[in-house]
Amino acid sequence: MQIIQIPCRQDNYAVLIHDDKTNQTILFDAPEHDAIAEVLETNGWQLDHMLITHYHFDHIEGAASLKAQFGGQVYGPKINAHELKCLDNPIDESHSLNLLGMDIKIFDTPGHKDDHICFYLADLKIAIVADVIFSMGCGRILDGNAAQMYQSIQKLLTLPVDTLFYCGHEYTTANGEFAISVEPNNIDLQTRVAEVKTLRAQSKPTVPTLLSDELKVNPFLRPNSSEIRKKLNMQSASDKAVFAKIRTLKDNF
Ligand SMILES: [Zn+2]
């Protein structure tokens, strides 16, 4: 099984999974046509399934034209299904999928957008978390509220810590600058920020990222950190309240 992360647009990522045995291919999100079409054409692959995480323009712009050129069934959130005309299968976490012989678990993860869903492929130990969790960050709260986003993140934190998270964007440098501002003495965070600087200087991606690593450096997964709590003067607040405060601070950073 090959997993290919494709840089799209300015800072988006799509993910392709290809099974060499059956010659079948799944695409996760379709930020644009050309970058994804190039990978499919180079390898001589068709599309069998296209799975969409949410109906923001920069995750679906290529969906209709890729389907027209490479075929495949399109799956996307049941909520707001009208936002994607080429959708074949509206889905939410009450559904389970088995594609390419693999079970794909669906999580409803509102907060960034009310229709956002994430995918977990236990066989590959990967999750497609799109605009919910980024390396050292989390998605902006656009449609929903902080409590929803917090709940959505808690769902993803139930996954095994050796799960590799595929994020929707390359936002890691800016996220690291913010993370250091709320937890400056976190040695793991300092190390990660330095690593990201090196990777980006070589134009390399900083994601996917392991959940076990994010738990050490991502402030949105660390509302119980004593350093963060002290910094925000919220020593006795709930994790949810600390999370909401970190999100507000990041919005204004
Ligand atoms: Zn989005």
Residues whose N, C-alpha, C, O or C-beta is under 5 A from the ligand:
A	BS01	ZN	H56 D131
